[in-house]
Amino acid sequence: SVFIGVAAMPFFAFIHGMLKTAYDYQIRKITVPIKGLPEKLNGLSIVQISDIHSGSFSQKEPLKKAIQLINQLEPDIFVFTGDLVNNKSSEYTEYIDIFKHIRAKYGQFSILGNHDYGDYVEWETAQSKRENLETLKKYHRDTNWDILCNENRILDIQGEKLALIGVENWGAKMHFKKYGNLQQAYQGAENISTKILLSHDPSHWDAEVRELYQDIQLTLSGHTHGMQFGVENKWFRFSPVQWFYKQWAGLYTENNQHIYVNRGFGFLGYPGRVGIQPEITHIRLVAAG
């Protein structure tokens, strides 16, 4: 009977991950030291969510509670870092009215992820695939999100400038299609001292950002979901996704540059999470010593 009990443990973990953990949103508070941060940007707060994958949801009430949690944080800036749907824009229509209630003082911004282009399903025509993407972009705007497609926004915050740069999907791993053009997205932000990049796939950071854009102090990514499976505690962190992605969850720093990888808001494939909970990230910028 001991062996039966041990054998059943993974089964119960996966059931628990579906019934309880799938919508058990964790607010992760993090402080990021930014070199040369202007005094008026010190303490600026950003809330990030990523990987909504609306086609996987079966409940709405937990989502409404999550939006309340986000708004209670009173962010200065809200960002969504890609994968709004699994495959088609129609998956999101019934959720616009929920997510459009997110509010941030200086605006809500978003980018596309690899799942947003419709690359993983068959389309009758190339035109219908293009129309799907245009509809999805419209849905971002209907949600009151300013979608950044290889472009930037210069925000004026108490007289100081902050460049928010958004690239389309650009991955260095697993043969994902590259739609991102950081050179184009960066144009016009050259002289802004504080730069934050939204880039869905964290492999972009090592492959291009750190090498060519050393003045981008913070990159915000998602994509990995922490594989929705793993162990995270004070002493130990493990997920199989770390065999594929060097930066897979949380904050990583190299030479005054940071990347934060959000563990994802939704889920894909397995409709739950075991050990890696869905995440709302609350980031505070502080001046580096």
C-alpha positions in Angstrom: 0.0 0.0 0.0 3.0 2.3 0.6 4.0 1.8 -3.1 0.4 2.6 -4.2 0.5 5.8 -2.1 3.8 6.9 -3.6 2.7 6.1 -7.1 -0.5 8.1 -6.6 1.3 11.2 -5.3 2.1 12.7 -8.8 -1.6 12.0 -9.8 -2.8 14.0 -6.8 -0.3 16.7 -7.4 -1.5 17.2 -10.9 -5.2 17.2 -9.8 -4.4 19.8 -7.1 -2.5 21.8 -9.7 -5.6 22.0 -11.8 -8.2 22.6 -9.1 -6.2 24.9 -6.8 -2.9 26.2 -8.1 -4.0 27.1 -11.7 -5.6 30.3 -10.5 -3.6 30.9 -7.3 -2.0 34.2 -8.3 1.2 35.1 -6.5 2.3 38.7 -6.2 6.0 38.7 -6.4 7.5 42.0 -5.2 11.0 42.8 -6.5 13.4 45.7 -6.4 15.6 46.4 -9.4 18.6 48.7 -9.0 19.1 50.9 -12.0 22.4 52.7 -12.6 22.0 56.4 -13.2 18.2 56.3 -12.4 16.9 59.9 -12.2 15.7 60.9 -8.7 12.1 61.4 -9.9 12.0 57.8 -11.3 13.3 56.4 -8.0 10.6 54.2 -6.6 8.7 53.9 -9.9 6.4 50.9 -9.8 5.7 48.5 -12.7 3.2 45.6 -12.7 3.9 42.9 -15.2 1.9 39.9 -16.3 2.6 37.6 -19.2 1.3 34.6 -21.1 -2.4 34.9 -20.5 -3.3 32.2 -23.0 -7.0 33.1 -22.8 -8.0 30.0 -24.9 -7.1 27.8 -21.9 -9.4 29.5 -19.3 -12.5 27.8 -18.0 -13.4 30.3 -15.3 -13.8 34.0 -15.1 -14.2 34.8 -11.4 -10.5 34.1 -10.5 -9.5 36.4 -13.3 -11.6 39.3 -12.0 -10.0 38.8 -8.6 -6.5 38.9 -10.2 -7.4 42.2 -11.9 -8.4 43.6 -8.5 -5.1 42.5 -7.1 -3.3 44.3 -9.9 -5.2 47.5 -9.4 -4.7 47.4 -5.6 -0.9 47.7 -6.3 -1.6 51.1 -7.9 1.1 50.7 -10.5 2.7 53.6 -12.3 3.1 51.5 -15.5 1.4 48.2 -16.4 2.9 45.8 -19.0 1.8 42.6 -20.6 4.6 40.6 -22.2 2.9 38.5 -24.8 0.9 35.4 -25.6 -2.6 36.7 -25.2 -4.1 33.6 -26.9 -3.1 30.1 -27.8 -3.8 30.4 -31.5 -6.7 32.6 -32.5 -7.9 36.0 -31.6 -11.5 34.7 -31.1 -10.2 33.0 -27.9 -9.9 36.4 -26.2 -13.2 38.1 -27.1 -15.1 37.1 -23.9 -12.2 38.3 -21.7 -11.8 41.9 -23.0 -14.3 43.2 -20.5 -12.3 41.7 -17.7 -8.8 42.8 -18.6 -9.8 46.3 -19.8 -10.3 47.3 -16.1 -6.5 47.2 -15.4 -5.3 50.8 -14.7 -1.9 52.3 -14.3 -1.0 55.9 -13.8 1.1 56.4 -16.9 -0.5 53.8 -19.1 -0.9 50.1 -19.9 1.4 48.6 -22.6 1.7 45.3 -24.3 3.6 43.2 -26.9 3.0 40.0 -28.9 4.3 36.5 -28.1 5.0 33.5 -30.3 1.5 32.1 -29.9 -0.2 35.4 -31.0 0.7 35.0 -34.7 -1.4 32.0 -35.4 1.7 30.0 -36.5 0.5 26.7 -34.8 -2.8 26.2 -36.6 -3.9 25.7 -40.2 -5.5 28.7 -42.0 -7.6 28.6 -45.1 -5.7 31.5 -46.6 -2.7 33.6 -45.8 -5.1 36.5 -45.7 -7.2 35.0 -43.0 -4.1 34.5 -40.9 -3.1 38.2 -41.4 -6.6 39.3 -40.5 -6.5 37.2 -37.3 -3.3 39.1 -36.2 -4.8 42.5 -37.0 -7.9 41.6 -35.0 -5.7 40.5 -32.1 -3.9 43.8 -32.1 -7.3 45.6 -32.2 -8.3 43.6 -29.1 -5.2 44.8 -27.3 -6.3 48.4 -28.0 -9.9 47.5 -27.0 -8.4 46.3 -23.7 -6.9 49.8 -23.2 -3.4 48.5 -23.9 -1.0 50.4 -26.1 0.5 47.6 -28.1 4.1 48.1 -29.1 5.1 46.3 -32.4 8.8 47.1 -32.9 8.3 50.6 -31.5 8.8 52.6 -28.4 7.0 55.1 -26.2 8.8 57.9 -24.4 6.9 58.5 -21.2 7.1 61.8 -19.3 7.1 61.1 -15.6 7.3 64.2 -13.5 9.5 65.8 -16.1 11.9 62.9 -16.5 11.9 60.7 -19.6 11.6 56.9 -19.6 11.8 54.9 -22.9 9.5 51.8 -23.0 10.7 49.7 -26.0 8.5 46.9 -27.3 9.7 44.2 -29.7 7.7 41.6 -31.5 8.6 37.9 -30.8 12.3 37.2 -31.1 13.7 33.9 -29.8 17.2 32.4 -30.1 16.0 28.9 -29.1 13.7 26.2 -30.3 13.3 27.6 -33.9 10.6 30.1 -33.0 10.0 32.6 -35.8 11.7 36.0 -35.4 9.3 38.9 -35.9 11.2 41.3 -33.6 13.3 44.1 -34.9 15.1 45.7 -31.9 17.0 48.2 -34.1 13.7 49.5 -35.4 12.0 49.5 -31.9 15.0 51.3 -30.4 15.0 54.2 -32.9 14.3 57.5 -31.1 15.1 56.2 -27.7 18.9 56.6 -28.0 19.2 59.7 -25.8 16.8 58.6 -23.1 18.8 57.6 -20.1 16.4 55.0 -18.6 15.3 52.3 -21.0 13.0 49.3 -20.4 12.5 46.6 -23.0 9.5 44.3 -23.4 10.6 41.1 -25.2 8.5 38.0 -24.8 11.3 35.4 -25.2 14.1 35.6 -22.6 16.6 34.0 -24.9 16.6 37.4 -26.7 18.5 38.9 -23.8 21.8 36.9 -24.1 21.6 36.7 -27.9 21.1 40.3 -28.8 20.2 42.8 -26.0 23.3 42.4 -23.8 25.7 42.4 -26.7 24.3 45.3 -28.7 22.2 47.4 -26.4 24.0 47.7 -23.2 22.1 50.9 -22.3 18.8 48.9 -21.9 18.9 48.5 -18.1 15.9 46.3 -17.7 14.3 43.7 -20.0 10.9 42.1 -19.1 10.0 38.7 -20.5 7.8 35.7 -20.1 7.4 32.7 -22.4 8.7 29.9 -20.2 5.8 29.6 -17.7 8.4 28.0 -15.5 7.1 25.0 -17.5 4.1 25.1 -15.0 6.0 22.5 -13.1 8.9 22.6 -10.7 10.1 23.2 -7.1 10.7 26.7 -5.8 11.6 27.5 -2.2 14.2 29.4 -0.2 16.8 26.7 -0.6 16.2 25.2 -4.0 14.8 26.0 -7.4 14.2 23.5 -10.2 12.1 23.2 -13.3 12.8 21.1 -16.5 12.6 24.3 -18.5 16.0 25.4 -17.1 17.6 22.8 -19.5 16.3 24.9 -22.4 16.4 28.5 -21.0 19.2 30.0 -18.9 16.9 32.7 -17.7 13.7 30.9 -16.9 12.0 32.6 -13.8 12.8 35.6 -11.7 15.5 38.3 -11.9 19.0 37.9 -13.5 21.7 40.5 -13.6 24.9 40.9 -15.7 27.0 44.1 -15.6 24.3 46.6 -14.6 21.7 45.0 -17.0 18.7 43.0 -15.6 16.1 40.7 -17.1 13.0 39.6 -15.2 11.2 36.5 -16.4 7.6 36.3 -15.3 6.3 32.8 -14.6 3.1 33.4 -16.6 -0.5 34.3 -15.7 -2.3 31.5 -17.6 -1.4 28.0 -18.7 -1.1 26.0 -21.9 -1.4 22.2 -22.5 -1.8 21.0 -18.9 -4.6 23.1 -17.4 -2.8 23.7 -14.1 0.4 24.3 -12.3 2.5 22.1 -9.9 5.0 24.0 -7.8 5.3 27.0 -10.1 2.4 29.3 -9.4 0.9 31.9 -11.8 2.4 35.3 -11.2 1.7 39.0 -11.0 5.0 40.8 -10.7 5.3 44.1 -8.8 8.7 45.8 -9.7 10.1 48.8 -8.1 12.9 50.7 -9.7 15.5 52.1 -7.3 18.8 54.0 -7.9 21.8 51.7 -7.9 24.4 52.6 -5.3 
